[in-house]
Amino acid sequence: MRLLQFISKDAKTALSAVADTQKTLKGMRLLRSIVEDVGDKYGLTVQQVCGRKRGKSYVDCRAEIAIKLRKSGYTYPEIAEALDRDTSSIQHLVKRRKRAETSTDTSGA
């Protein structure tokens, strides 16, 4: 018989909570790593990336972060929360960045 069949319901819940916590921590580390790496590329700190400034380098940095996080499996609301933005703002950043990349790719051919 399986080991889990002998474990009480409370213990199963506790084990599940531990697994969820580990998954969450791993996700948070990945998120922070992406924000820091892309921020470094643009010469911005995490605080500046999540700040209120809307200059071109700030917006471009946030857009690149949002795209990388989407490719890593994060949802728009999760990205918005991490960058202290509205979900619709993140969706717009990603859409605009992809549109710009597409127009650059086709006009350069």
N, CA and C atoms as an extended XYZ file, in Angstrom:
327
Properties=species:S:1:pos:R:3:atomname:S:1:resname:S:1:resid:I:1 pbc="F F F"
N         0.831       -1.185        0.000 N   MET     1
C         0.000        0.000        0.000 CA  MET     1
C         0.872        1.243        0.000 C   MET     1
N         0.280        2.284       -0.504 N   ARG     2
C         1.010        3.543       -0.580 CA  ARG     2
C         1.140        4.172        0.801 C   ARG     2
N         2.232        4.877        0.950 N   LEU     3
C         2.507        5.551        2.209 CA  LEU     3
C         1.444        6.599        2.518 C   LEU     3
N         1.011        7.335        1.504 N   LEU     4
C         0.045        8.405        1.736 CA  LEU     4
C        -1.298        7.887        2.246 C   LEU     4
N        -1.602        6.623        1.994 N   GLN     5
C        -2.855        6.075        2.489 CA  GLN     5
C        -2.849        5.989        4.014 C   GLN     5
N        -1.666        5.928        4.594 N   PHE     6
C        -1.547        5.805        6.043 CA  PHE     6
C        -1.389        7.154        6.741 C   PHE     6
N        -1.182        8.177        5.967 N   ILE     7
C        -0.986        9.490        6.561 CA  ILE     7
C        -2.362       10.133        6.776 C   ILE     7
N        -2.509       10.771        7.899 N   SER     8
C        -3.791       11.404        8.202 CA  SER     8
C        -4.066       12.555        7.240 C   SER     8
N        -5.294       12.967        7.159 N   LYS     9
C        -5.692       14.063        6.282 CA  LYS     9
C        -4.941       15.350        6.630 C   LYS     9
N        -4.764       15.637        7.907 N   ASP    10
C        -4.046       16.839        8.322 CA  ASP    10
C        -2.596       16.800        7.868 C   ASP    10
N        -1.992       15.642        7.957 N   ALA    11
C        -0.600       15.512        7.530 CA  ALA    11
C        -0.495       15.684        6.020 C   ALA    11
N        -1.451       15.156        5.277 N   LYS    12
C        -1.457       15.330        3.819 CA  LYS    12
C        -1.579       16.810        3.474 C   LYS    12
N        -2.446       17.501        4.193 N   THR    13
C        -2.631       18.934        3.968 CA  THR    13
C        -1.338       19.693        4.265 C   THR    13
N        -0.676       19.306        5.345 N   ALA    14
C         0.579       19.955        5.718 CA  ALA    14
C         1.650       19.710        4.657 C   ALA    14
N         1.751       18.478        4.162 N   LEU    15
C         2.730       18.163        3.121 CA  LEU    15
C         2.429       18.945        1.844 C   LEU    15
N         1.167       19.065        1.527 N   SER    16
C         0.765       19.822        0.347 CA  SER    16
C         1.129       21.298        0.508 C   SER    16
N         0.922       21.834        1.695 N   ALA    17
C         1.258       23.231        1.967 CA  ALA    17
C         2.758       23.472        1.841 C   ALA    17
N         3.551       22.532        2.315 N   VAL    18
C         5.010       22.651        2.203 CA  VAL    18
C         5.414       22.642        0.732 C   VAL    18
N         4.842       21.746       -0.047 N   ALA    19
C         5.154       21.669       -1.476 CA  ALA    19
C         4.753       22.967       -2.186 C   ALA    19
N         3.585       23.496       -1.840 N   ASP    20
C         3.136       24.758       -2.438 CA  ASP    20
C         4.073       25.901       -2.076 C   ASP    20
N         4.524       25.932       -0.829 N   THR    21
C         5.439       26.978       -0.380 CA  THR    21
C         6.763       26.897       -1.133 C   THR    21
N         7.273       25.679       -1.309 N   GLN    22
C         8.525       25.504       -2.039 CA  GLN    22
C         8.375       25.962       -3.489 C   GLN    22
N         7.237       25.630       -4.099 N   LYS    23
C         6.984       26.047       -5.474 CA  LYS    23
C         6.901       27.576       -5.561 C   LYS    23
N         6.229       28.185       -4.592 N   THR    24
C         6.092       29.638       -4.562 CA  THR    24
C         7.455       30.313       -4.411 C   THR    24
N         8.282       29.798       -3.509 N   LEU    25
C         9.612       30.377       -3.306 CA  LEU    25
C        10.470       30.260       -4.555 C   LEU    25
N        10.385       29.123       -5.227 N   LYS    26
C        11.146       28.934       -6.463 CA  LYS    26
C        10.678       29.937       -7.507 C   LYS    26
N         9.360       30.127       -7.607 N   GLY    27
C         8.810       31.094       -8.557 CA  GLY    27
C         9.222       32.514       -8.236 C   GLY    27
N         9.250       32.845       -6.955 N   MET    28
C         9.653       34.192       -6.546 CA  MET    28
C        11.123       34.447       -6.880 C   MET    28
N        11.954       33.416       -6.696 N   ARG    29
C        13.378       33.566       -7.027 CA  ARG    29
C        13.552       33.784       -8.532 C   ARG    29
N        12.794       33.030       -9.343 N   LEU    30
C        12.873       33.190      -10.791 CA  LEU    30
C        12.421       34.594      -11.191 C   LEU    30
N        11.311       35.031      -10.626 N   LEU    31
C        10.781       36.351      -10.919 CA  LEU    31
C        11.808       37.432      -10.576 C   LEU    31
N        12.343       37.372       -9.377 N   ARG    32
C        13.324       38.375       -8.944 CA  ARG    32
C        14.574       38.329       -9.823 C   ARG    32
N        14.994       37.136      -10.189 N   SER    33
C        16.169       36.978      -11.033 CA  SER    33
C        15.958       37.656      -12.391 C   SER    33
N        14.785       37.450      -12.986 N   ILE    34
C        14.492       38.070      -14.283 CA  ILE    34
C        14.450       39.584      -14.149 C   ILE    34
N        13.781       40.082      -13.122 N   VAL    35
C        13.688       41.535      -12.913 CA  VAL    35
C        15.087       42.125      -12.715 C   VAL    35
N        15.910       41.480      -11.910 N   GLU    36
C        17.265       41.995      -11.663 CA  GLU    36
C        18.123       41.936      -12.922 C   GLU    36
N        18.079       40.817      -13.650 N   ASP    37
C        18.912       40.666      -14.852 CA  ASP    37
C        18.557       41.686      -15.928 C   ASP    37
N        17.269       41.831      -16.198 N   VAL    38
C        16.850       42.787      -17.222 CA  VAL    38
C        17.084       44.218      -16.731 C   VAL    38
N        16.830       44.465      -15.461 N   GLY    39
C        17.101       45.781      -14.894 CA  GLY    39
C        18.561       46.158      -15.025 C   GLY    39
N        19.460       45.209      -14.744 N   ASP    40
C        20.896       45.455      -14.902 CA  ASP    40
C        21.237       45.821      -16.341 C   ASP    40
N        20.609       45.130      -17.285 N   LYS    41
C        20.837       45.401      -18.711 CA  LYS    41
C        20.497       46.851      -19.052 C   LYS    41
N        19.459       47.382      -18.415 N   TYR    42
C        19.022       48.762      -18.658 CA  TYR    42
C        19.621       49.748      -17.649 C   TYR    42
N        20.410       49.252      -16.703 N   GLY    43
C        21.013       50.119      -15.701 CA  GLY    43
C        20.022       50.580      -14.642 C   GLY    43
N        18.997       49.753      -14.366 N   LEU    44
C        17.960       50.111      -13.398 CA  LEU    44
C        17.946       49.135      -12.229 C   LEU    44
N        17.643       49.643      -11.051 N   THR    45
C        17.480       48.792       -9.876 CA  THR    45
C        16.059       48.236       -9.858 C   THR    45
N        15.814       47.264       -8.999 N   VAL    46
C        14.477       46.696       -8.851 CA  VAL    46
C        13.495       47.797       -8.436 C   VAL    46
N        13.921       48.674       -7.542 N   GLN    47
C        13.061       49.765       -7.095 CA  GLN    47
C        12.697       50.691       -8.256 C   GLN    47
N        13.646       50.970       -9.130 N   GLN    48
C        13.366       51.832      -10.277 CA  GLN    48
C        12.434       51.136      -11.274 C   GLN    48
N        12.655       49.845      -11.486 N   VAL    49
C        11.798       49.082      -12.394 CA  VAL    49
C        10.354       49.117      -11.908 C   VAL    49
N        10.165       48.995      -10.612 N   CYS    50
C         8.817       48.972      -10.029 CA  CYS    50
C         8.308       50.361       -9.670 C   CYS    50
N         9.098       51.380       -9.940 N   GLY    51
C         8.726       52.750       -9.596 CA  GLY    51
C         7.709       53.340      -10.563 C   GLY    51
N         7.475       54.624      -10.423 N   ARG    52
C         6.433       55.312      -11.191 CA  ARG    52
C         6.947       55.973      -12.470 C   ARG    52
N         8.245       56.066      -12.677 N   LYS    53
C         8.785       56.772      -13.849 CA  LYS    53
C         8.354       56.074      -15.137 C   LYS    53
N         8.143       56.908      -16.193 N   ARG    54
C         7.644       56.373      -17.454 CA  ARG    54
C         8.548       56.703      -18.634 C   ARG    54
N         9.818       56.948      -18.354 N   GLY    55
C        10.761       57.215      -19.435 CA  GLY    55
C        10.938       55.993      -20.321 C   GLY    55
N        11.470       56.211      -21.525 N   LYS    56
C        11.608       55.134      -22.507 CA  LYS    56
C        12.374       53.933      -21.960 C   LYS    56
N        13.490       54.166      -21.296 N   SER    57
C        14.277       53.031      -20.794 CA  SER    57
C        13.513       52.254      -19.725 C   SER    57
N        12.726       52.944      -18.911 N   TYR    58
C        11.931       52.276      -17.881 CA  TYR    58
C        10.845       51.412      -18.518 C   TYR    58
N        10.154       51.982      -19.492 N   VAL    59
C         9.067       51.267      -20.163 CA  VAL    59
C         9.613       50.082      -20.951 C   VAL    59
N        10.720       50.286      -21.674 N   ASP    60
C        11.318       49.191      -22.436 CA  ASP    60
C        11.765       48.056      -21.517 C   ASP    60
N        12.333       48.422      -20.382 N   CYS    61
C        12.772       47.432      -19.408 CA  CYS    61
C        11.579       46.628      -18.890 C   CYS    61
N        10.522       47.317      -18.502 N   ARG    62
C         9.328       46.633      -17.994 CA  ARG    62
C         8.717       45.728      -19.051 C   ARG    62
N         8.706       46.181      -20.295 N   ALA    63
C         8.145       45.375      -21.380 CA  ALA    63
C         8.954       44.094      -21.561 C   ALA    63
N        10.266       44.208      -21.559 N   GLU    64
C        11.116       43.022      -21.708 CA  GLU    64
C        10.922       42.059      -20.538 C   GLU    64
N        10.818       42.594      -19.338 N   ILE    65
C        10.575       41.758      -18.159 CA  ILE    65
C         9.234       41.044      -18.295 C   ILE    65
N         8.201       41.781      -18.684 N   ALA    66
C         6.867       41.190      -18.813 CA  ALA    66
C         6.865       40.064      -19.834 C   ALA    66
N         7.535       40.254      -20.956 N   ILE    67
C         7.579       39.210      -21.988 CA  ILE    67
C         8.325       37.983      -21.477 C   ILE    67
N         9.448       38.198      -20.816 N   LYS    68
C        10.210       37.054      -20.270 CA  LYS    68
C         9.405       36.306      -19.209 C   LYS    68
N         8.694       37.043      -18.371 N   LEU    69
C         7.893       36.388      -17.342 CA  LEU    69
C         6.726       35.623      -17.958 C   LEU    69
N         6.104       36.165      -19.011 N   ARG    70
C         5.021       35.448      -19.699 CA  ARG    70
C         5.555       34.143      -20.283 C   ARG    70
N         6.735       34.210      -20.888 N   LYS    71
C         7.341       33.004      -21.469 CA  LYS    71
C         7.708       31.989      -20.390 C   LYS    71
N         7.896       32.477      -19.152 N   SER    72
C         8.225       31.587      -18.029 CA  SER    72
C         6.972       31.041      -17.349 C   SER    72
N         5.796       31.429      -17.845 N   GLY    73
C         4.558       30.870      -17.323 CA  GLY    73
C         3.791       31.744      -16.344 C   GLY    73
N         4.229       32.958      -16.137 N   TYR    74
C         3.515       33.858      -15.229 CA  TYR    74
C         2.289       34.429      -15.931 C   TYR    74
N         1.246       34.689      -15.173 N   THR    75
C         0.033       35.289      -15.718 CA  THR    75
C         0.174       36.803      -15.710 C   THR    75
N        -0.677       37.472      -16.472 N   TYR    76
C        -0.644       38.935      -16.478 CA  TYR    76
C        -0.881       39.517      -15.080 C   TYR    76
N        -1.861       39.006      -14.313 N   PRO    77
C        -2.050       39.548      -12.960 CA  PRO    77
C        -0.827       39.354      -12.054 C   PRO    77
N        -0.135       38.218      -12.186 N   GLU    78
C         1.065       37.987      -11.378 CA  GLU    78
C         2.173       38.965      -11.747 C   GLU    78
N         2.333       39.198      -13.035 N   ILE    79
C         3.356       40.140      -13.491 CA  ILE    79
C         3.002       41.557      -13.040 C   ILE    79
N         1.730       41.894      -13.171 N   ALA    80
C         1.274       43.229      -12.758 CA  ALA    80
C         1.540       43.462      -11.279 C   ALA    80
N         1.256       42.467      -10.466 N   GLU    81
C         1.499       42.603       -9.027 CA  GLU    81
C         2.983       42.770       -8.743 C   GLU    81
N         3.810       41.992       -9.427 N   ALA    82
C         5.255       42.060       -9.199 CA  ALA    82
C         5.841       43.409       -9.596 C   ALA    82
N         5.309       44.005      -10.650 N   LEU    83
C         5.838       45.286      -11.141 CA  LEU    83
C         5.034       46.483      -10.648 C   LEU    83
N         4.070       46.239       -9.786 N   ASP    84
C         3.227       47.294       -9.214 CA  ASP    84
C         2.519       48.095      -10.300 C   ASP    84
N         1.868       47.364      -11.200 N   ARG    85
C         1.125       47.953      -12.308 CA  ARG    85
C        -0.250       47.301      -12.396 C   ARG    85
N        -1.131       47.904      -13.185 N   ASP    86
C        -2.421       47.292      -13.494 CA  ASP    86
C        -2.209       46.173      -14.501 C   ASP    86
N        -3.075       45.180      -14.453 N   THR    87
C        -2.988       44.074      -15.402 CA  THR    87
C        -3.086       44.579      -16.836 C   THR    87
N        -3.986       45.514      -17.084 N   SER    88
C        -4.153       46.035      -18.446 CA  SER    88
C        -2.891       46.759      -18.921 C   SER    88
N        -2.161       47.362      -18.028 N   SER    89
C        -0.906       48.030      -18.400 CA  SER    89
C         0.131       47.014      -18.869 C   SER    89
N         0.189       45.894      -18.191 N   ILE    90
C         1.131       44.829      -18.583 CA  ILE    90
C         0.723       44.237      -19.922 C   ILE    90
N        -0.565       43.999      -20.109 N   GLN    91
C        -1.052       43.468      -21.382 CA  GLN    91
C        -0.703       44.422      -22.522 C   GLN    91
N        -0.868       45.715      -22.291 N   HIS    92
C        -0.550       46.719      -23.298 CA  HIS    92
C         0.951       46.744      -23.604 C   HIS    92
N         1.778       46.658      -22.565 N   LEU    93
C         3.230       46.627      -22.769 CA  LEU    93
C         3.641       45.469      -23.666 C   LEU    93
N         3.132       44.286      -23.363 N   VAL    94
C         3.491       43.088      -24.123 CA  VAL    94
C         2.999       43.206      -25.564 C   VAL    94
N         1.750       43.631      -25.723 N   LYS    95
C         1.165       43.768      -27.059 CA  LYS    95
C         1.942       44.775      -27.901 C   LYS    95
N         2.250       45.922      -27.310 N   ARG    96
C         2.976       46.968      -28.024 CA  ARG    96
C         4.390       46.513      -28.400 C   ARG    96
N         5.054       45.829      -27.475 N   ARG    97
C         6.425       45.355      -27.730 CA  ARG    97
C         6.445       44.316      -28.843 C   ARG    97
N         5.478       43.390      -28.810 N   LYS    98
C         5.413       42.370      -29.867 CA  LYS    98
C         5.105       43.008      -31.221 C   LYS    98
N         4.221       43.993      -31.230 N   ARG    99
C         3.876       44.698      -32.466 CA  ARG    99
C         5.114       45.405      -33.022 C   ARG    99
N         5.881       46.041      -32.152 N   ALA   100
C         7.093       46.750      -32.573 CA  ALA   100
C         8.124       45.773      -33.130 C   ALA   100
N         8.263       44.617      -32.493 N   GLU   101
C         9.216       43.611      -32.966 CA  GLU   101
C         8.787       43.065      -34.321 C   GLU   101
N         7.497       42.869      -34.510 N   THR   102
C         6.978       42.359      -35.778 CA  THR   102
C         7.200       43.370      -36.890 C   THR   102
N         6.926       44.644      -36.637 N   SER   103
C         7.110       45.661      -37.678 CA  SER   103
C         8.583       45.846      -38.009 C   SER   103
N         9.462       45.695      -37.036 N   THR   104
C        10.906       45.792      -37.263 CA  THR   104
C        11.390       44.626      -38.114 C   THR   104
N        10.864       43.424      -37.805 N   ASP   105
C        11.266       42.232      -38.533 CA  ASP   105
C        10.833       42.306      -40.002 C   ASP   105
N         9.630       42.777      -40.275 N   THR   106
C         9.120       42.801      -41.642 CA  THR   106
C         9.702       43.958      -42.447 C   THR   106
N         9.968       45.093      -41.815 N   SER   107
C        10.515       46.227      -42.558 CA  SER   107
C        12.006       46.070      -42.851 C   SER   107
N        12.678       45.238      -42.057 N   GLY   108
C        14.103       45.026      -42.263 CA  GLY   108
C        14.420       43.985      -43.307 C   GLY   108
N        13.408       43.302      -43.846 N   ALA   109
C        13.630       42.219      -44.804 CA  ALA   109
C        13.773       42.716      -46.209 C   ALA   109
